[in-house]
Amino acid sequence: MVKDYLNTMIGKNMENKFAVHYQTWKQEKAAEFAITKFREYFPNEQLRLISDNGLDYSHFIPKYNIDFEFSNIGTGSRLKTIDACYVWLERVFNTCILYDTEWIVIFEDDVLTQNSNITFPTEDSGGMICWPWKDNLTQLLKNRNNKNEMFGYGMCGGSIFRRESFINAYCRIHEFDLNYIGSLDNRVIGYTDTLIGCFLQYFGYSYQIWEGTDDMTYPDRIPSATACFIHGYKELY
């Protein structure tokens, strides 16, 4: 099925448009605020909301013109098991095959959309910082990846990746041994931002610090006024 999809979709003339993959839980006020601000600046872009063992947000479908799915398999943004890691990656893959955009933006309850002036990365994925992996994992990724120049993680809410890159990587998910990779750096199997960053770099895709996003959680940091998405807005939870 995946190969049939790839033969149909990859290579189509896709413009620089994006869709949103958004996993949430039980923070309804925060989720609604995040979607409301997104729709203020992007009234037509597609958004898939997944309630991860949380509330039923089906009433958001007509109100905000989104796709919604309820799942009773809890993963959260802090992943507790290796099985949960694979479930989360499958959810992202399902978002990728649902839409035909060039890019996917990752949303969480603390992502604030502050303008519509989105520019897209020149690499396959982008986040707001690049924290280094542990040495053994860095060496593994460098041995596998001749394209990337920046090895590390930083793909929390507000980050972005090429949809086609993720689909191609997911077609080889059987090669992604998280028991072994997690033994090199256990942060990979603990959080969604580390997981997706490692996943894409493992399969040869590149990463950059992306000007379209920024973070407000670091001490004394003033987020960029020109960034489209700001991570760390926690006023509602």
C-alpha positions in Angstrom: 0.0 0.0 0.0 2.8 2.4 0.9 4.6 1.8 -2.4 1.4 2.3 -4.4 0.9 5.6 -2.5 4.5 6.7 -3.3 4.1 5.9 -7.0 1.0 8.0 -7.1 2.0 11.0 -5.0 5.8 11.5 -5.0 6.8 13.6 -8.0 3.6 15.5 -8.1 3.9 19.3 -8.6 3.5 20.3 -4.9 3.9 24.0 -4.0 5.4 25.2 -0.8 2.4 24.5 1.3 2.1 22.7 4.6 -0.3 20.8 6.8 -0.2 20.4 10.6 0.2 17.3 12.7 -1.1 18.1 16.2 -1.2 15.7 19.1 -3.0 16.8 22.2 -4.5 15.4 25.4 -6.8 17.1 27.9 -5.9 20.8 27.8 -9.0 21.9 25.8 -8.5 25.6 26.4 -4.9 25.5 25.3 -5.7 23.3 22.3 -8.5 25.6 21.2 -6.4 28.7 21.6 -3.6 27.2 19.6 -6.0 26.3 16.8 -7.8 29.6 16.9 -4.5 31.5 16.5 -3.5 29.2 13.7 -6.7 29.8 11.9 -6.4 33.5 12.4 -3.4 33.5 10.1 -3.9 30.3 8.1 -7.6 29.8 7.5 -7.3 27.2 4.8 -4.3 25.0 5.7 -5.1 21.4 6.7 -4.7 20.4 10.3 -5.0 16.9 11.8 -5.7 16.8 15.6 -5.1 13.6 17.5 -6.4 13.3 21.0 -3.9 11.0 22.7 -6.1 9.1 25.3 -7.6 12.5 26.2 -10.7 14.5 25.5 -13.1 14.2 22.5 -12.5 17.2 20.3 -14.9 16.2 17.5 -16.8 19.5 18.0 -13.7 21.2 16.7 -14.2 19.6 13.2 -16.9 21.9 11.9 -15.9 24.9 14.0 -12.3 25.0 12.8 -12.4 22.9 9.7 -9.9 20.3 10.9 -9.5 16.5 10.8 -9.8 14.8 14.1 -8.9 11.3 15.5 -9.3 9.9 19.0 -6.7 7.3 20.1 -6.8 5.4 23.3 -3.1 4.4 23.0 -1.4 6.9 25.2 2.0 8.1 24.1 2.2 11.8 25.0 5.1 14.0 24.1 7.2 12.2 26.7 7.4 8.7 25.4 7.4 6.0 28.1 8.1 2.8 26.0 9.7 1.9 22.7 6.3 0.6 21.5 4.9 4.1 22.1 7.7 5.5 20.0 6.7 3.4 17.0 3.0 4.3 17.6 3.9 8.0 17.5 5.9 7.6 14.3 3.0 5.7 12.7 0.6 8.5 13.6 2.9 11.1 11.9 3.1 8.8 8.9 -0.7 8.6 8.7 -0.8 12.4 8.7 1.7 12.4 5.9 -0.3 10.1 3.7 -3.5 12.0 4.5 -2.3 15.2 2.9 -0.5 16.1 -0.3 1.5 19.1 0.9 5.2 19.5 0.7 5.7 20.2 4.4 4.4 19.1 7.8 4.5 21.4 10.8 4.4 19.7 14.3 2.0 21.3 16.7 1.6 20.9 20.5 -0.6 22.7 23.0 2.1 25.4 23.6 2.6 26.5 20.0 1.6 30.1 19.3 1.1 31.3 15.7 2.1 35.0 15.5 2.0 35.8 11.8 1.5 34.3 8.3 4.9 35.2 6.9 6.1 31.6 6.7 9.3 30.8 4.8 10.4 27.2 4.3 13.7 25.5 5.1 16.3 24.7 2.5 17.0 21.4 4.2 14.7 18.4 4.9 13.7 19.5 8.4 14.1 22.4 10.7 13.7 23.3 14.4 14.7 26.1 16.7 18.0 24.8 18.1 20.4 21.9 17.7 21.4 20.2 20.9 24.1 17.6 20.3 23.5 13.8 20.5 25.8 11.7 22.6 29.0 10.8 20.9 28.2 7.2 20.0 24.9 8.2 18.4 26.5 11.1 16.5 29.0 8.7 15.0 26.3 6.3 13.9 24.4 9.0 12.2 27.5 10.5 10.5 28.3 7.0 9.2 24.8 6.7 7.7 24.2 10.3 6.6 26.4 12.0 4.0 23.9 14.9 3.4 23.5 16.3 6.9 25.9 18.8 8.4 24.1 19.4 11.7 23.5 16.4 14.0 21.3 16.9 17.0 17.8 17.6 18.2 15.4 20.5 18.5 12.2 19.6 16.7 9.7 20.4 19.4 6.3 22.0 18.6 6.6 24.5 15.8 9.2 22.6 13.9 8.9 21.4 10.3 9.9 18.6 7.9 9.5 17.5 4.3 6.5 15.2 4.1 8.2 13.1 1.3 11.3 12.6 3.4 9.3 11.2 6.3 7.3 8.9 4.0 10.5 7.5 2.4 12.1 7.0 5.8 9.0 5.3 7.2 9.0 2.8 4.3 12.2 1.5 6.0 10.9 1.6 9.5 12.0 -2.0 10.0 15.6 -0.8 9.9 15.1 1.6 12.7 16.1 -0.4 15.8 15.2 1.7 18.8 16.4 -0.8 21.3 19.9 -0.3 19.9 19.6 3.4 19.1 18.2 4.1 22.5 21.1 2.4 24.1 23.4 4.9 22.4 21.4 7.9 23.6 18.3 7.3 25.7 16.9 10.7 25.0 15.8 9.4 21.5 13.2 7.1 23.1 12.0 9.6 25.7 10.6 12.5 23.7 8.9 13.1 20.4 11.2 16.0 19.4 14.3 13.8 19.8 12.6 10.8 18.2 11.7 12.5 15.0 15.0 14.3 14.7 17.0 11.1 15.0 14.6 9.2 12.7 15.1 11.6 9.8 18.8 11.9 10.3 19.2 8.1 10.6 17.7 7.7 7.1 19.9 10.4 5.5 17.9 13.5 5.8 19.2 16.9 6.8 18.4 19.3 9.6 18.8 23.1 10.1 17.9 25.8 12.6 14.7 27.2 11.0 13.9 30.9 11.1 10.2 30.1 10.9 10.1 29.0 14.5 11.4 30.2 17.9 11.1 29.4 21.6 10.1 31.5 24.6 11.0 29.0 27.3 14.8 29.7 27.5 15.8 32.2 30.3 16.3 35.7 29.1 15.3 34.8 25.6 13.1 37.1 23.5 11.5 35.2 20.7 11.9 36.5 17.2 9.1 38.8 16.1 9.4 37.5 12.5 9.1 33.8 13.3 5.8 32.3 12.3 5.5 29.8 15.2 6.6 30.2 18.8 7.0 27.2 21.1 6.5 27.4 24.8 3.3 29.4 25.2 2.0 27.9 28.5 -0.5 30.5 29.7 -3.5 28.2 29.5 -2.0 25.2 31.3 
